[in-house]
Amino acid sequence: MKKIIHVLYLNNYMPRLCALTLPTIEAYAKRINAEFNLITKRVFKEWPITYEKMQIHRDGINAEWNILLDADLLVHPDMPDITTFLQPNIVGCYTSYIRSLHFPDNIYFKRHGGVVALAANFIVAHQMNHDLWTPFKEPAYKVVSKLKNPFQIDEYCIATNLARYNLKYTGVTFPETIGKFYHLEVTTDEHGEDRGLEMARRYMKANHMELP
């Protein structure tokens, strides 16, 4: 059962923080016998940088499970294999939100009738749901111009695919996973990395995780 954990890491993003987070994600990949795919090259150069997460559609085409994790996410050494908690026909996500507050309507949203978008910080999809990662066919300028925040293009694409292919979803927070990962939700302002480092070190110390 091939599994791949994908992490977008471009332009030397918050290197001090990622020196803490990425090793915990890579160690998690090893524990659950998954490949670790660090996305470090741009493919969709006309799109906002977050859209590079759609490389999973190509990179994970032969995997039974694809797991997307944000680079500012810490994984505890006792975090279980998340794929063992999910049904293959249901997408797993950590965070969701009301779609209409962020994205304009499109034909798929109207037809589907759902109201939820998935945050692209922790998503798990079986091969059965690989359509979730399908890139847009339209050119970048036509799609991005519709968005209030162009950097949400990854989540707009995933929300569109969720509706287009009528995919089901559920949370990834189970009793066994509570407290076993920590999304730092780091902002990109001047002191964002410093705050992220403080939160990361506090979590690692409280959970007896080794600090480099």
Contacts in CASP RR format, 6 or more apart in sequence:
PFRMAT RR
TARGET T0000
AUTHOR 0000-0000-0000
METHOD contacts of the structure
MODEL  1
MKKIIHVLYLNNYMPRLCALTLPTIEAYAKRINAEFNLITKRVFKEWPIT
YEKMQIHRDGINAEWNILLDADLLVHPDMPDITTFLQPNIVGCYTSYIRS
LHFPDNIYFKRHGGVVALAANFIVAHQMNHDLWTPFKEPAYKVVSKLKNP
FQIDEYCIATNLARYNLKYTGVTFPETIGKFYHLEVTTDEHGEDRGLEMA
RRYMKANHMELP
1 64 0 8 1.000
1 65 0 8 1.000
1 83 0 8 1.000
2 35 0 8 1.000
2 62 0 8 1.000
2 63 0 8 1.000
2 64 0 8 1.000
2 65 0 8 1.000
3 32 0 8 1.000
3 33 0 8 1.000
3 34 0 8 1.000
3 35 0 8 1.000
3 63 0 8 1.000
3 64 0 8 1.000
3 65 0 8 1.000
3 66 0 8 1.000
3 67 0 8 1.000
3 83 0 8 1.000
4 34 0 8 1.000
4 35 0 8 1.000
4 36 0 8 1.000
4 37 0 8 1.000
4 59 0 8 1.000
4 60 0 8 1.000
4 63 0 8 1.000
4 65 0 8 1.000
4 66 0 8 1.000
4 67 0 8 1.000
5 25 0 8 1.000
5 28 0 8 1.000
5 29 0 8 1.000
5 34 0 8 1.000
5 35 0 8 1.000
5 36 0 8 1.000
5 37 0 8 1.000
5 67 0 8 1.000
5 69 0 8 1.000
6 37 0 8 1.000
6 39 0 8 1.000
6 53 0 8 1.000
6 55 0 8 1.000
6 56 0 8 1.000
6 59 0 8 1.000
6 60 0 8 1.000
6 66 0 8 1.000
6 67 0 8 1.000
6 68 0 8 1.000
6 69 0 8 1.000
7 22 0 8 1.000
7 25 0 8 1.000
7 36 0 8 1.000
7 37 0 8 1.000
7 38 0 8 1.000
7 39 0 8 1.000
7 68 0 8 1.000
7 69 0 8 1.000
7 70 0 8 1.000
7 71 0 8 1.000
8 39 0 8 1.000
8 49 0 8 1.000
8 50 0 8 1.000
8 52 0 8 1.000
8 53 0 8 1.000
8 70 0 8 1.000
8 71 0 8 1.000
9 18 0 8 1.000
9 22 0 8 1.000
9 38 0 8 1.000
9 39 0 8 1.000
9 40 0 8 1.000
9 71 0 8 1.000
10 39 0 8 1.000
10 40 0 8 1.000
10 41 0 8 1.000
10 42 0 8 1.000
10 49 0 8 1.000
10 52 0 8 1.000
11 49 0 8 1.000
13 71 0 8 1.000
14 71 0 8 1.000
14 72 0 8 1.000
14 186 0 8 1.000
14 192 0 8 1.000
14 193 0 8 1.000
16 193 0 8 1.000
16 197 0 8 1.000
17 72 0 8 1.000
17 184 0 8 1.000
17 186 0 8 1.000
17 193 0 8 1.000
17 196 0 8 1.000
17 197 0 8 1.000
17 200 0 8 1.000
18 71 0 8 1.000
18 72 0 8 1.000
19 212 0 8 1.000
20 74 0 8 1.000
20 197 0 8 1.000
20 200 0 8 1.000
20 201 0 8 1.000
20 204 0 8 1.000
20 211 0 8 1.000
20 212 0 8 1.000
21 71 0 8 1.000
21 72 0 8 1.000
21 73 0 8 1.000
21 74 0 8 1.000
21 184 0 8 1.000
21 200 0 8 1.000
22 38 0 8 1.000
22 71 0 8 1.000
23 212 0 8 1.000
24 74 0 8 1.000
24 75 0 8 1.000
24 76 0 8 1.000
24 77 0 8 1.000
24 209 0 8 1.000
25 36 0 8 1.000
25 69 0 8 1.000
25 73 0 8 1.000
25 75 0 8 1.000
26 36 0 8 1.000
27 75 0 8 1.000
27 77 0 8 1.000
28 34 0 8 1.000
28 75 0 8 1.000
28 79 0 8 1.000
29 35 0 8 1.000
29 36 0 8 1.000
30 36 0 8 1.000
31 77 0 8 1.000
31 79 0 8 1.000
31 81 0 8 1.000
32 81 0 8 1.000
32 82 0 8 1.000
32 83 0 8 1.000
34 65 0 8 1.000
34 67 0 8 1.000
35 63 0 8 1.000
37 59 0 8 1.000
37 60 0 8 1.000
39 52 0 8 1.000
39 53 0 8 1.000
39 55 0 8 1.000
39 59 0 8 1.000
42 49 0 8 1.000
42 52 0 8 1.000
43 52 0 8 1.000
43 55 0 8 1.000
43 58 0 8 1.000
44 51 0 8 1.000
44 52 0 8 1.000
44 54 0 8 1.000
44 55 0 8 1.000
44 135 0 8 1.000
44 140 0 8 1.000
46 139 0 8 1.000
46 140 0 8 1.000
46 141 0 8 1.000
47 140 0 8 1.000
47 144 0 8 1.000
47 153 0 8 1.000
48 144 0 8 1.000
48 150 0 8 1.000
48 151 0 8 1.000
48 153 0 8 1.000
49 151 0 8 1.000
50 120 0 8 1.000
50 151 0 8 1.000
50 152 0 8 1.000
50 153 0 8 1.000
50 154 0 8 1.000
50 155 0 8 1.000
51 135 0 8 1.000
51 140 0 8 1.000
51 153 0 8 1.000
51 154 0 8 1.000
51 157 0 8 1.000
53 68 0 8 1.000
53 120 0 8 1.000
53 133 0 8 1.000
53 154 0 8 1.000
54 133 0 8 1.000
54 134 0 8 1.000
54 135 0 8 1.000
54 154 0 8 1.000
54 157 0 8 1.000
56 66 0 8 1.000
56 68 0 8 1.000
56 133 0 8 1.000
57 130 0 8 1.000
57 133 0 8 1.000
57 134 0 8 1.000
57 135 0 8 1.000
60 66 0 8 1.000
60 130 0 8 1.000
60 133 0 8 1.000
61 130 0 8 1.000
63 127 0 8 1.000
64 126 0 8 1.000
64 127 0 8 1.000
65 83 0 8 1.000
65 124 0 8 1.000
65 125 0 8 1.000
65 126 0 8 1.000
65 127 0 8 1.000
66 124 0 8 1.000
66 125 0 8 1.000
66 130 0 8 1.000
66 133 0 8 1.000
67 82 0 8 1.000
67 83 0 8 1.000
67 122 0 8 1.000
67 123 0 8 1.000
67 124 0 8 1.000
68 120 0 8 1.000
68 121 0 8 1.000
68 122 0 8 1.000
68 123 0 8 1.000
68 124 0 8 1.000
69 75 0 8 1.000
69 121 0 8 1.000
69 122 0 8 1.000
70 120 0 8 1.000
70 121 0 8 1.000
70 122 0 8 1.000
70 183 0 8 1.000
72 183 0 8 1.000
72 184 0 8 1.000
72 185 0 8 1.000
72 186 0 8 1.000
72 196 0 8 1.000
73 121 0 8 1.000
73 122 0 8 1.000
73 181 0 8 1.000
73 182 0 8 1.000
73 183 0 8 1.000
73 184 0 8 1.000
74 181 0 8 1.000
74 182 0 8 1.000
74 184 0 8 1.000
74 200 0 8 1.000
74 203 0 8 1.000
74 204 0 8 1.000
74 209 0 8 1.000
75 180 0 8 1.000
75 181 0 8 1.000
76 179 0 8 1.000
76 180 0 8 1.000
76 181 0 8 1.000
76 182 0 8 1.000
76 207 0 8 1.000
76 209 0 8 1.000
77 209 0 8 1.000
78 180 0 8 1.000
79 177 0 8 1.000
79 180 0 8 1.000
79 181 0 8 1.000
80 176 0 8 1.000
80 177 0 8 1.000
80 180 0 8 1.000
82 124 0 8 1.000
82 172 0 8 1.000
82 177 0 8 1.000
83 124 0 8 1.000
83 126 0 8 1.000
85 172 0 8 1.000
85 174 0 8 1.000
85 176 0 8 1.000
85 177 0 8 1.000
86 92 0 8 1.000
86 124 0 8 1.000
86 126 0 8 1.000
86 170 0 8 1.000
86 172 0 8 1.000
88 126 0 8 1.000
88 127 0 8 1.000
88 128 0 8 1.000
88 129 0 8 1.000
89 126 0 8 1.000
89 128 0 8 1.000
89 129 0 8 1.000
89 168 0 8 1.000
90 129 0 8 1.000
90 168 0 8 1.000
90 169 0 8 1.000
90 170 0 8 1.000
91 118 0 8 1.000
91 123 0 8 1.000
91 124 0 8 1.000
91 125 0 8 1.000
91 129 0 8 1.000
91 132 0 8 1.000
91 162 0 8 1.000
91 167 0 8 1.000
91 168 0 8 1.000
91 169 0 8 1.000
91 170 0 8 1.000
92 123 0 8 1.000
92 124 0 8 1.000
92 125 0 8 1.000
92 169 0 8 1.000
92 170 0 8 1.000
92 171 0 8 1.000
92 172 0 8 1.000
93 118 0 8 1.000
93 119 0 8 1.000
93 122 0 8 1.000
93 123 0 8 1.000
93 124 0 8 1.000
93 169 0 8 1.000
93 170 0 8 1.000
93 171 0 8 1.000
93 172 0 8 1.000
94 119 0 8 1.000
94 121 0 8 1.000
94 122 0 8 1.000
94 123 0 8 1.000
94 171 0 8 1.000
94 172 0 8 1.000
94 173 0 8 1.000
94 183 0 8 1.000
95 118 0 8 1.000
95 119 0 8 1.000
95 121 0 8 1.000
95 122 0 8 1.000
95 183 0 8 1.000
96 116 0 8 1.000
96 117 0 8 1.000
96 118 0 8 1.000
96 119 0 8 1.000
96 169 0 8 1.000
96 171 0 8 1.000
97 116 0 8 1.000
97 117 0 8 1.000
97 119 0 8 1.000
98 115 0 8 1.000
98 116 0 8 1.000
98 117 0 8 1.000
99 109 0 8 1.000
99 114 0 8 1.000
99 115 0 8 1.000
99 116 0 8 1.000
99 117 0 8 1.000
99 159 0 8 1.000
100 115 0 8 1.000
102 117 0 8 1.000
102 148 0 8 1.000
102 149 0 8 1.000
102 152 0 8 1.000
102 155 0 8 1.000
102 156 0 8 1.000
103 109 0 8 1.000
103 117 0 8 1.000
103 146 0 8 1.000
103 147 0 8 1.000
103 152 0 8 1.000
103 156 0 8 1.000
103 159 0 8 1.000
104 146 0 8 1.000
104 147 0 8 1.000
106 160 0 8 1.000
108 160 0 8 1.000
108 163 0 8 1.000
108 164 0 8 1.000
109 159 0 8 1.000
109 160 0 8 1.000
109 163 0 8 1.000
111 163 0 8 1.000
112 162 0 8 1.000
112 163 0 8 1.000
112 164 0 8 1.000
112 166 0 8 1.000
113 163 0 8 1.000
114 163 0 8 1.000
116 159 0 8 1.000
116 162 0 8 1.000
116 169 0 8 1.000
117 155 0 8 1.000
117 156 0 8 1.000
117 158 0 8 1.000
117 159 0 8 1.000
117 162 0 8 1.000
118 155 0 8 1.000
118 158 0 8 1.000
118 159 0 8 1.000
118 162 0 8 1.000
118 169 0 8 1.000
119 155 0 8 1.000
120 154 0 8 1.000
120 155 0 8 1.000
120 158 0 8 1.000
121 183 0 8 1.000
121 185 0 8 1.000
122 172 0 8 1.000
122 181 0 8 1.000
122 183 0 8 1.000
123 132 0 8 1.000
123 158 0 8 1.000
124 172 0 8 1.000
125 132 0 8 1.000
125 133 0 8 1.000
129 165 0 8 1.000
129 167 0 8 1.000
131 161 0 8 1.000
131 164 0 8 1.000
131 165 0 8 1.000
131 167 0 8 1.000
132 158 0 8 1.000
132 161 0 8 1.000
132 162 0 8 1.000
132 165 0 8 1.000
132 167 0 8 1.000
133 158 0 8 1.000
133 161 0 8 1.000
134 157 0 8 1.000
134 161 0 8 1.000
135 157 0 8 1.000
136 143 0 8 1.000
136 157 0 8 1.000
136 160 0 8 1.000
143 153 0 8 1.000
143 156 0 8 1.000
144 150 0 8 1.000
144 153 0 8 1.000
147 153 0 8 1.000
147 156 0 8 1.000
161 167 0 8 1.000
162 169 0 8 1.000
182 199 0 8 1.000
182 200 0 8 1.000
182 203 0 8 1.000
184 196 0 8 1.000
184 199 0 8 1.000
184 200 0 8 1.000
186 192 0 8 1.000
186 193 0 8 1.000
186 195 0 8 1.000
186 196 0 8 1.000
187 195 0 8 1.000
201 211 0 8 1.000
203 209 0 8 1.000
204 210 0 8 1.000
204 211 0 8 1.000
205 211 0 8 1.000
END
